[in-house]
Amino acid sequence: MRTRTIDRRAFLGGLVAAAGTARCSTAGRPAPTGASDTRPWAPPSGGLVQKGVNYDVGIPWAPGFNSRAIWRPDFVRRELTAIRDELRGNSVLLYGFEIDRLAEAARIAAELELRVWLSPRHVDASPADTLRHLAETAVAAETLRREHDGIGLLLGCELTIFMAGLVPGHGFQERAAALGTAEAAGYDARLGAFLAQARGVARRAFRGSLSYSSGTWENVDWSEFDLVASNLYRDAANEATYRQDLRSLHRHGQAVLITEFGCAAHRGAAEKGPTGHEIIDWTGARPQIRNGHVRDEQVQAGYIDELLGLFAAEHVDGAFVFEFISPSHPYSTDPRYDLDMACYSVVKVHPAGSPRSYESGYWEPKLAFEAIARRFA
């Protein structure tokens, strides 16, 4: 035991619980762009230079609820130090809403000599508000970049879903459901126009590496970015084409980052990929795991280990496991309330009020933690 010191789905019934960007079902989405590309592919030099993990600084998914309710710089420093020293990582992707938290975590990470990507998230905001939020983040990122090497900026994440205005729908769940419908037609062009605006806003302040965390259904023109960045989970629907989907990202002739990939810790989670969190029933007085699901950390560890090996073999420049910690999904010895089995974190926390709760700074590595450390080493 160690003393130290989201998934991506909204809570039902007015409570949102996600320690990371909320994952949405891929049903009805267009196939990943470029998967049928037939041009010759040649691997670039290098491979898995950036060995990283996603780290949530907090997203206010609902009034009164933040995915990172506890924010203590000493906790952040210990956790980022563990990413460097125990996971053997050299990079971290910091995502969340509060710019002060992003900047504080980035400064700590830079002091630890980690490569840093800042990824601002302003969920369900309008394009105008998203640009204002990005502009403030870019200023903070440039301030850090002038003091520390290795600060990069991502313009956002899967904005067709997480920003209003590109796809019809009043919230990210409605927009996810609308993908592939006639009403959503033309969203790639709208996304491209917005990203052009966003690049201009970011470049007014920021002079470092710039990219965007794309969904597999988004067709992005990467020519104006410094590198390709994609959230590329594997599940039963794309398992047969996953290697080709990965290789197709190299066709742009730029370095490739996998900015998100991961797996929950229960049987069957590898086949669910980005929807492994959907085994929680949030409708009761206390969230609980639906019947029939069994905790299995080896499933998560095997999935991550295999994909890290694949990324290295296919000369991906960097990969970021989703994610380090999810305090909103505590572990329980009672399988009905073991929310940790439904999240993607590679360490587990205990519930509030317990002797080993996260409030005390305590967390424990899962089997995936050791698998990542072996690969990164």
Secondary structure as UniProt FT lines:
FT   TURN            13..14
FT   TURN            27..28
FT   TURN            33..36
FT   STRAND          50..58
FT   TURN            63..64
FT   TURN            67..68
FT   HELIX           73..85
FT   STRAND          91..96
FT   HELIX           99..111
FT   TURN            112..113
FT   STRAND          115..120
FT   TURN            123..124
FT   HELIX           127..147
FT   STRAND          151..157
FT   HELIX           159..162
FT   TURN            164..165
FT   HELIX           172..178
FT   TURN            179..180
FT   HELIX           182..184
FT   TURN            185..186
FT   HELIX           187..203
FT   TURN            204..205
FT   STRAND          210..214
FT   TURN            216..217
FT   HELIX           222..224
FT   STRAND          228..231
FT   TURN            236..238
FT   HELIX           239..241
FT   HELIX           242..248
FT   HELIX           249..252
FT   STRAND          256..261
FT   TURN            267..268
FT   HELIX           269..272
FT   HELIX           273..275
FT   TURN            276..279
FT   STRAND          280..281
FT   STRAND          288..289
FT   TURN            291..292
FT   HELIX           297..313
FT   TURN            314..315
FT   STRAND          318..321
FT   TURN            327..328
FT   HELIX           335..337
FT   HELIX           339..342
FT   STRAND          347..348
FT   TURN            352..353
FT   TURN            355..356
FT   HELIX           358..360
FT   STRAND          364..365
FT   HELIX           367..376
//
